[in-house]
Amino acid sequence: MDFSQVELGSEDQAFLDEVRAFLSTHVTDEVIRRDRESGDNFDEGVHLAMGAAGYLSAEFHSETEGGWGRVQRRIWQLEKRRFHAPWVTWGTTAIVARSVLTFGSPELREEVLPGVFSGHVRMCLGYTEPEGGSDIATSKTRAVWDGDSWIINGSKMFTTGAHNSKYVFLITNTDPDAKKHKSLTMFLVPLDSPGIEIQGIRTVDGDRTNIVYYSDVKVDDRYRLGEVNGGWAVLMGPLAVEHGVTERKPDGLDDIAIMMHQGLYMATTVDKVAAAVSRETPSGKKALDDSSVAYRLGRSAARMEASLSAPSMFGRVAIAQTMRDTAPDLMDVLGTASTLPIETDGAADDGASEYLYRWAPLCGIYGGTLEVFRNMIAQHALGLGRPDYSPPKAKVGQ
């Protein structure tokens, strides 16, 4: 394996210098502190600056469409992570924008897409319902045609970024008597429509998401994406992106798996813990001298490296599960000071392992639970068939 420094051509090196200068100017300590306090994973100033610099358009479009080439795209992705740029709302916006481009009318594309690339239009995902869990095809949010428009009633959970967005990519049920995959219709609903209420929810890791209520929300038919009751076809592309099952290019410049952002934080945390246990105490000893500490740290590092090498859905499961498994060990080897959060006096590793511990459970839920993805791997990658949840049959004579 070659660990030597990658040598960039002059044009790509100039681009790297440009990106680093941009990010260091806009992703300041104040931005990171404010984002941590709000839990938004979004900063409007940074987002608009990216739009004004042409970065949003260049990231969205392929090279043949005027976007970045493969190397510059990879540079941008890696540097955004290293600078901890707030990015989640751009991620959902880009997913929805591709559906608008594919399924929206020319008028809707003209209304939405210019603002997407300038940064003024942000979009979020209206999938999960309070009682629906990961099976989004069981949507009970109803859209009913009343002669000149659609009337929508229902509610959606975990609509992250709704309070910073202009539109929501909304799954609705337009035929409750049809099979669940034949009853869905997708809409791009303006979030300033009368009858919409957005309520913030804080997750255990401090992030903000939302529950959104729809009460007799009137939506013009031009905001419909795809055919009536044909919403599953509209959803297939966005779900593939969110699940991390899109095809990787052979040049090796794509992430091995989705959730590499979370994996990078786990790797950074392992490094911080390793540094902490390697420091000498006033007595001249190091925590790492204890063989159990060395073993548990080594095991965490090995599992972390293995998870970052797993591809596609395998990697998604491996990273999230490894975060859950290693976080308690990392905190335990540091002792009680590991329970102190970031920027707290006395925190053993500046709160890195404490945050990893709180973040890990959420990473096994994003876009579907680990159990859902394990079933998908079993069915689609290993060919094991669908799980049978029916009650066990009684034995003869019982």
C-alpha positions in Angstrom: 0.0 0.0 0.0 1.4 3.4 -1.0 1.1 6.1 1.7 3.2 8.7 -0.1 1.9 12.2 -0.6 -0.2 12.7 -3.6 1.5 15.1 -6.1 -1.0 17.4 -7.7 -0.6 19.2 -11.0 -0.2 22.9 -11.0 -3.9 23.6 -11.8 -5.2 21.3 -9.1 -2.7 22.6 -6.6 -3.9 26.1 -7.3 -7.4 24.9 -6.8 -6.5 23.3 -3.5 -4.9 26.6 -2.3 -8.0 28.5 -3.4 -10.4 26.2 -1.6 -8.3 26.3 1.6 -8.2 30.1 1.5 -12.0 30.2 0.9 -12.8 27.8 3.7 -10.4 29.4 6.2 -12.0 32.7 5.5 -15.6 31.6 5.8 -15.7 28.6 8.1 -14.4 30.4 11.2 -14.2 29.3 14.8 -17.3 31.5 15.4 -19.2 29.6 12.6 -18.3 26.2 14.1 -19.2 27.4 17.6 -22.5 28.8 16.4 -23.3 25.6 14.4 -22.5 23.5 17.4 -24.9 25.5 19.6 -27.7 25.6 17.1 -27.3 22.0 15.9 -28.4 23.1 12.5 -25.4 21.7 10.4 -26.0 24.8 8.3 -24.7 28.3 8.2 -26.4 30.7 5.8 -23.4 33.0 5.4 -21.1 30.1 4.5 -23.8 28.6 2.1 -24.4 31.9 0.3 -20.7 32.5 0.0 -20.3 29.0 -1.6 -23.1 29.9 -4.0 -21.6 33.3 -4.9 -18.2 31.7 -5.5 -19.8 29.2 -7.9 -19.0 26.2 -5.8 -22.5 24.9 -5.4 -23.1 24.8 -9.1 -19.7 23.3 -9.8 -20.3 20.5 -7.3 -23.7 19.8 -8.6 -22.9 19.6 -12.3 -20.7 17.1 -14.0 -17.6 18.2 -15.8 -19.3 18.0 -19.2 -22.0 20.3 -17.8 -19.5 22.9 -16.7 -18.8 21.4 -13.2 -15.6 20.2 -11.6 -13.5 17.4 -12.9 -12.9 14.4 -10.8 -9.8 15.5 -8.9 -11.0 19.0 -8.1 -14.4 17.5 -6.9 -12.5 15.2 -4.6 -10.3 18.0 -3.3 -13.5 20.0 -2.5 -15.2 17.1 -0.7 -12.1 16.3 1.5 -11.4 19.9 2.4 -15.0 20.6 3.4 -14.7 17.8 5.9 -11.3 18.9 7.2 -12.6 22.4 7.8 -15.9 21.0 9.4 -18.0 23.1 7.0 -21.7 22.9 7.8 -23.0 20.9 4.9 -26.2 18.8 5.7 -28.7 21.2 4.1 -26.7 21.3 0.9 -26.7 17.5 0.8 -30.5 17.3 1.0 -30.9 20.3 -1.4 -28.7 18.6 -4.1 -30.7 15.3 -3.7 -34.0 17.1 -4.3 -32.6 19.3 -7.0 -31.8 16.3 -9.1 -35.4 15.1 -8.8 -36.7 18.6 -9.8 -34.3 18.5 -12.8 -35.6 15.0 -13.8 -39.3 15.2 -13.0 -40.2 18.9 -12.6 -41.9 20.9 -15.3 -39.8 23.6 -17.1 -41.6 26.2 -15.1 -40.8 24.5 -11.8 -37.1 24.0 -12.8 -36.9 27.7 -13.6 -38.5 28.7 -10.3 -36.2 26.5 -8.2 -32.8 25.7 -9.7 -31.2 29.1 -10.1 -31.8 29.8 -6.4 -30.3 26.4 -5.6 -27.0 27.3 -7.2 -26.9 30.8 -5.7 -27.6 29.3 -2.3 -30.8 31.2 -1.7 -33.1 28.1 -2.2 -32.6 25.2 0.2 -34.7 22.0 0.3 -35.3 19.2 2.8 -36.7 15.7 2.9 -40.2 15.0 4.1 -40.1 11.2 4.4 -40.5 9.7 7.9 -43.7 9.8 9.9 -44.2 9.7 13.7 -45.5 6.1 13.5 -43.9 5.0 10.2 -40.4 4.2 11.2 -38.0 3.4 8.3 -40.7 2.1 6.0 -41.5 5.4 4.3 -43.7 3.6 1.7 -46.4 3.3 4.4 -47.0 7.1 4.3 -50.3 8.2 5.8 -49.9 11.9 4.9 -52.8 12.4 2.5 -52.9 14.5 -0.6 -56.4 14.9 -2.0 -57.4 16.6 -5.3 -60.1 19.1 -4.7 -60.7 20.2 -8.3 -58.1 22.9 -8.7 -55.3 22.0 -6.3 -54.1 19.4 -3.8 -55.0 19.5 -0.1 -52.4 17.9 2.1 -52.9 16.8 5.7 -50.5 14.8 7.9 -47.1 15.1 9.7 -43.5 14.2 9.1 -40.7 13.5 11.6 -37.0 14.1 11.3 -37.4 16.8 8.6 -33.8 18.1 9.1 -33.2 21.6 7.8 -36.9 22.5 7.3 -36.5 25.7 9.3 -33.7 26.8 6.9 -35.4 25.6 3.7 -37.8 27.0 1.2 -39.2 23.7 -0.1 -39.8 20.2 1.2 -39.6 17.0 -0.9 -42.8 15.4 0.4 -44.1 11.9 0.2 -47.9 11.7 0.2 -50.5 9.0 -0.1 -52.9 9.7 -2.9 -54.7 6.3 -3.0 -55.1 4.6 0.4 -56.8 1.6 -1.2 -53.8 0.8 -3.5 -50.7 -1.3 -2.6 -48.3 0.9 -0.6 -45.7 1.3 -3.5 -48.6 2.2 -5.9 -50.2 4.8 -3.6 -47.5 7.5 -3.4 -47.2 10.8 -5.0 -44.3 13.2 -4.6 -44.6 17.0 -4.2 -42.2 19.9 -3.8 -44.1 21.9 -1.3 -43.3 25.5 -0.5 -42.7 25.7 3.2 -44.2 29.2 3.5 -47.6 27.7 2.5 -50.4 28.4 5.0 -51.1 25.4 7.2 -47.5 24.3 7.7 -46.1 24.3 11.2 -42.4 23.5 11.9 -41.4 22.5 15.4 -37.8 21.9 16.4 -36.6 18.7 18.0 -33.1 18.2 19.6 -31.4 14.8 19.3 -29.1 13.3 21.9 -26.0 14.5 20.0 -27.3 18.1 20.1 -28.4 18.3 16.4 -31.7 20.0 15.5 -34.2 18.2 13.4 -37.9 19.0 13.0 -41.4 17.6 13.1 -43.6 19.3 10.5 -47.4 19.4 10.6 -49.5 19.9 7.4 -53.1 21.1 8.0 -55.2 21.6 4.9 -52.1 22.8 3.0 -53.1 23.9 -0.5 -50.6 22.9 -3.2 -50.8 23.7 -6.9 -50.4 20.7 -9.3 -47.3 22.3 -10.8 -45.5 21.3 -7.6 -46.1 17.6 -8.3 -43.1 15.6 -9.3 -43.8 12.6 -11.5 -47.1 10.9 -12.0 -50.0 10.6 -9.6 -49.4 7.4 -7.6 -46.1 7.1 -9.4 -44.0 8.6 -6.6 -42.0 5.5 -5.9 -40.3 5.9 -9.3 -39.4 9.5 -8.3 -38.0 8.3 -5.0 -35.7 5.5 -6.3 -32.9 7.9 -7.2 -32.9 10.0 -4.0 -33.1 6.8 -1.8 -30.2 5.2 -3.6 -28.1 8.3 -2.9 -29.2 8.4 0.8 -28.6 4.7 1.2 -25.1 4.9 -0.4 -25.7 2.4 -3.1 -24.8 4.5 -6.1 -22.2 3.2 -8.4 -18.6 4.2 -7.8 -16.2 5.3 -10.5 -13.2 3.1 -11.3 -10.7 6.0 -10.7 -11.0 5.5 -6.9 -11.9 9.2 -6.2 -15.3 8.4 -4.7 -15.8 7.6 -1.0 -15.7 3.9 -0.4 -19.0 4.2 1.4 -21.5 6.7 2.6 -21.0 8.2 6.1 -17.2 8.8 5.6 -17.8 12.2 7.2 -18.8 10.4 10.4 -16.0 7.9 9.9 -13.4 10.7 9.7 -14.6 12.1 13.0 -14.3 8.6 14.5 -10.7 8.4 13.2 -9.9 11.8 14.6 -11.3 10.8 18.0 -9.1 7.7 18.0 -6.1 9.9 17.3 -7.0 12.2 20.1 -7.5 9.4 22.6 -4.2 7.9 21.5 -2.4 11.2 22.1 -4.0 11.6 25.5 -3.1 8.1 26.8 0.5 8.6 25.5 1.2 11.7 27.6 3.3 11.3 30.7 1.8 12.1 34.1 3.8 14.0 36.7 4.9 10.6 38.0 6.5 9.8 34.6 3.9 7.1 33.7 1.6 6.9 30.8 -1.9 5.3 30.7 -0.7 3.5 27.6 1.7 1.5 29.7 -1.3 -0.4 31.0 -1.6 -3.4 28.7 -5.4 -3.4 28.9 -5.4 0.3 27.7 -3.1 -0.6 24.9 -5.2 -3.6 23.9 -8.5 -1.7 23.9 -7.1 1.3 22.0 -5.5 -1.0 19.5 -8.7 -2.9 19.0 -10.6 0.3 18.5 -8.1 1.5 15.9 -8.2 -1.8 14.1 -12.0 -1.9 13.9 -12.1 1.7 12.8 -9.6 1.1 9.9 -11.6 -2.0 8.9 -14.9 -0.1 8.9 -13.4 2.7 6.7 -12.4 0.1 4.1 -15.8 -1.6 3.8 -17.7 -0.6 0.6 -21.2 0.6 -0.2 -23.9 -0.5 2.3 -21.4 -2.8 4.0 -19.4 0.3 4.9 -22.5 2.2 6.1 -23.3 -0.5 8.6 -19.7 -1.1 9.6 -19.0 2.6 10.3 -22.1 3.2 12.3 -21.7 -0.1 14.3 -18.0 0.6 14.9 -18.8 4.0 16.2 -21.3 2.5 18.7 -18.9 -0.2 19.8 -15.7 1.8 20.1 -17.0 5.0 21.8 -17.6 3.4 25.2 -14.1 1.8 25.1 -12.4 5.1 24.2 -14.2 6.9 27.0 -13.3 4.1 29.4 -9.6 4.1 28.8 -9.6 7.9 29.4 -11.5 7.7 32.6 -14.1 10.0 34.1 -12.6 13.2 32.4 -13.9 11.7 29.1 -17.4 12.6 30.1 -16.7 16.3 29.8 -17.9 17.9 26.6 -15.9 20.0 24.1 -14.4 23.3 25.3 -14.7 22.2 29.0 -11.8 22.6 31.3 -10.3 19.2 32.2 -11.9 17.3 29.2 -9.5 14.5 28.5 -9.6 14.8 24.7 -11.4 18.1 24.3 -14.7 16.2 24.4 -14.1 14.1 21.2 -15.0 10.7 22.6 -17.9 12.1 24.6 -19.4 13.5 21.4 -18.7 10.3 19.5 -20.6 8.4 22.2 -23.7 10.6 21.8 -23.5 10.8 18.0 -23.0 7.0 17.3 -26.6 6.0 18.0 -27.9 8.6 15.5 -25.6 7.3 12.8 -27.3 4.0 13.0 -30.6 5.6 12.3 -29.9 8.1 9.5 -31.7 7.2 6.3 -32.9 3.9 7.9 -31.8 1.8 10.8 -28.9 -0.6 10.8 -31.4 -3.5 11.0 -33.0 -2.2 7.8 -29.6 -2.1 6.0 -28.6 -5.5 7.3 -31.8 -6.9 5.8 -31.0 -5.1 2.5 -27.5 -6.6 2.5 -28.9 -10.0 3.2 -31.6 -9.8 0.4 -29.9 -7.8 -2.3 -26.2 -8.5 -1.8 -26.2 -12.0 -0.4 -29.4 -13.4 -2.0 -30.8 -14.7 1.3 -34.4 -13.7 0.6 -36.8 -11.7 2.6 -37.1 -12.2 6.4 -40.1 -14.1 7.6 -41.7 -12.2 10.5 -44.8 -14.4 10.7 -45.6 -16.2 14.0 -44.1 -19.7 14.4 -46.4 -22.4 13.3 -47.7 -24.7 16.0 -46.3 -28.2 15.9 -48.7 -31.1 15.0 -50.4 -32.4 18.1 -50.1 -29.2 20.1 
